[in-house]
Amino acid sequence: MSAIDDLPPLRAVIAEHGLSARKSLGQNFLLDLNLTAKIARQAGDLRGSDVLEIGPGPGGLTRGLLAEGARRVLAVEKDSRCIAALEEVARAYPGRLEVMNADALEIDVAARLTPPIRIVANLPYNVGTELLTRWLDPGHWPPFWSSLTLMFQREVAERIVAAPGTKAYGRLAVLAQWRSDARIVMDLPPEAFTPAPKVRSAVVHLVRRETPRYPADARQLQRVVAAAFGQRRKMLRASLKSLSPNIEEVLSSVGIAPTERAEQLDLSQFCALARALETPK
């Protein structure tokens, strides 16, 4: 399993550095280096790209990214126990790996990377969705990254790619599909990880769109979607009444029946509604 480079197998690395996975950090380690290299390949041709990796742990995916030709990898790891193991990887790939002992939620990494930039990560379960929403809603568009290749619990992955009318369709689907093209590219069973989680996992590949799929103000769209899905069982005339005293008139003006519910609207309708709410009715 260590055929991708001359470094020791990950089980030996974990044993040497005492890297038992910590539930408090959302850690589940992938030990099959052939599998981590396969995940790296889902990001596309990495040659000529800088890569940001969050939560590298003992460095399995890091090694896959470097072996697949990433120009440079910035690995951000909160767990200080993992730094020595990652520094060993850095020495094996001189000048191509920078390791940061930091919390990814608290730092700005864009200045440390050179475009084109790809983000590839087996995200810690406890911060994965928050990081994704930050990358999809950075305050300006296009963002610093060109693609995201991220591992989530299968349930979260399905929410990202969900279609209208399905149980998984919600705020995350609207946000992701408004500004990117998203698809599930890999499935992983629990036994691929140590320790094995109780759920299946999946890798989602998102490619940014240079402009959003439909015109809308980002903040207004967020307000509409949050209100609609915050009370998803209610009709829109009830769930959106806080956004306008004339919400039924606004809905009708863009061809949406006030009796519809949030999961029945597609992305174009949410954007049309956001635009209509910018204009007093």
N, C-alpha and C positions, 0 to 999 in steps of 0.2 A: 504493500500500500504506500510505500515511500518512494516509488519509482519516479515520481515527478521531479525529485531533486535528491541531493546527497545528504540531507538532514535526517535525523532519526525519526522513526514512526511516532505518531502523536501520542500513543499510549506511553511510550518511553519518556517523551517530553513532559507529559502530565505527571507521571510518577516522579521524575527527577525534581520537578519544581513544586510538587504538592498541590496541584491545581484541581482539587475537587470542585465540581460545579456548585455554585451557590444559588439557591432558589431566590434569595433576596435580590439578586442581580439579574434574575431572569435568564440564567445561563443554562444552555443545553449544548454540549460540544459535539461537533461532527468529527469523527475520527478517521473516516475513510478518505484518504487524500485523493483517490481517483474521483470520488464523489464531489469533493470540494473543487477540483479542477473542472468537473462538468458544470458545476454552478457558475464558475468564473466564465466559462464559454458562453453561457446564456446571455452575458452582457455584450456579446459581439466581439469584434476585433479590438483588442485592448492596446495594440501597438499604436503609439502616438497619443495615448490618452493618459491623463492622471486619474487615479482612482481613490476615492474616499471610502474607507471601510470603518464601520462602527461596530464595536464589540468583537474584536478579532479573537479574544480568548487566547488559547495556546498557539494560534496562527495557522490553522488548517486552511481556511479560505484565503488567508494572506499569501500562503505559499502557492495556492492555486492561481491567484491573480498574477503573481510574479512569474510563475512558470509559463503562464499563457501570454506573457509579453507586455504586461502593463508598463508604461514608461516610468511611472512612479506611483507608489502607494503611500497614502497618509492613513495610518491605522490609529484610531482613537479608542483607547481602552481605559475604562474607569477603574478596573480591578488592578491594583498595583502588583498583585502576586504574578500577573501574566507578563509584566514588562521584561523581565530577564529572558523569558522564552522568546519573546518577540524580538529582543535585541540580538539573539542568536540568529534569527532569520535575517535581520538587517545585515549582519556581518557576512552571511552567505550570498547576499544580493547587494554588493557595495553600491552606495549612492542611489538606490532605488526604493528604499523603505524608510519612512520617518514614522517613529512611534511617539504618540502623545498619551501621557497618563492624565486623562481629563474626562469630564462628564460631557458627552456630546450635546446635551441639552443646554449647556452653559457657555459654549464657545462658538466663535465665528471662524469657520475653517476656510472660507472662500479665498482669503488673501494668501493662504499657504499653498494654493493649488494653481496650476496653469491650464487654461482651457486647451482642448476640450476635456471636460471633467465628467466622469461617470461615478455614480455611487453604487457600490456593490456590498451587500452586508447580510449576514445571518443576524438579524436584529434581535436584541434581547426582548423577550415577550412583553415585558412590563413597560417598555417605552416605544415599541415599534410603531403603533398608530400615531402617537404624538409626533414622532420624527417625520413620518410620512406627511402629515397634514402641514407641518412647518415647511417642508420642501415644496409642497404643492401650492402653498399660499405664502410666499416670501415677502409680499408687499410690493413687489415689482415683477414684471414678466417681460421677456423670458428670464428664467433664473440662471444661476451659475452652472448648473448641471445640464447635461444633454440627455442622460438616461438614468433610470433607477432600476436596479436588479436586486430585489429584496425578498428575504424569506420571512414568512408570517405563519401563524396558525392558519390552517386551511380555511377556517370560518372567516377570518379577516380577509384572506385572499379573495374569497368568493364575494365579499362585500365590495371590494374594489372594482371588480369586473361585472357586477350584477346588472341585469337588464330591468327596465321598468316592468312592473307587474309581478315581480318575484319577491319572495320573503326577504332576501338579502339586500334588496335595493334600498338605498338610503343616502344619507349625507355624504358618506365616503365615496360612493359610486359617482355621485354628481360632481364632487370636487375633483376626483381623479380623471374622469372622462371629459370634463370641460377643458382641461388644459393638457391632457396627454392621451396617448394611445396605450391602453393597458391590456395585458393578457397574461394568463397563467402559463408558465413554460415548463414547470417541473412539479411533481408530487413527491413527498418524502414520508415514509412510514415512521412511526415512533421509534422503532428499533434502530433507525439510522443514527440516533443520538445517544449520548451518555450524559446524564441519565435519560432514559426514555420518557418523553412527556406523555400525557394522557390523551393527546390529540394528534391528528395528522398535521403535517406542515406542507407548505407550497411556496414556490418561488414565483414572484410576479415581476414581469419586465414592463416598465413604463418608459415610453419615449416622449419627451416633451414636444408640444406643438409650439411653433414660434409665436402664434397668436391663438387665443382660446377658440374653441370650436364655434361658438356663437357669441356675438357681442353682449356684454353685460358689465356692470360695475361689480367688482369682486366683493366689496363689502355688502352691497345691496343683495347680491345673490346669496351670500352667506346668511344674511338675515332671513331671507325668504325660505331657504332650505331648512335652516334651523327651526324656524317656526312651524313649517309644514310637517317635518318629521318628528318634531318634539311632541306632537299630538297626532301621530300618524293614523290612528283609528278614527279620528274626527274628519268630517267633511271640511274642505278647504275654507268655506265661508266662516267656519268656527275657528279652525286652527290659525288662520291668518288675520283674524279680525283686529288683532293688536297692531297690525302694520298699516291699516287704513280704515277710517270710519265708513268708507264706501267700498269695501273689499269685494262685494258681489258685483258691483259695476266694473271694477278693475278687472276681475276675473273674466267677466263676459266680454270685455273690450278686446281681450287677446284670445278669445275663442275657447275659454276653459269654463266648463260648467261648475258653478259654485258647489255642487254636490259631489264633485270628484274628491278623491283622497290622494295624499302625497305620492304613494307608490304608483299611481296611475299616470303621473305626468312624466314625460320624457325630458331630456336635457334642454331641447329647444324651447319647450313650454316654460320651464323654470326660468330660462334666460329672458324670454319674452315678458314674463310676469315681473321679473326684476326691473326690466327697462320701463315697464308701465308704471311701476310704483315710484319711479324717479320723477314722474310727471304728475302733479296733483290732479285728482279727478273730482 
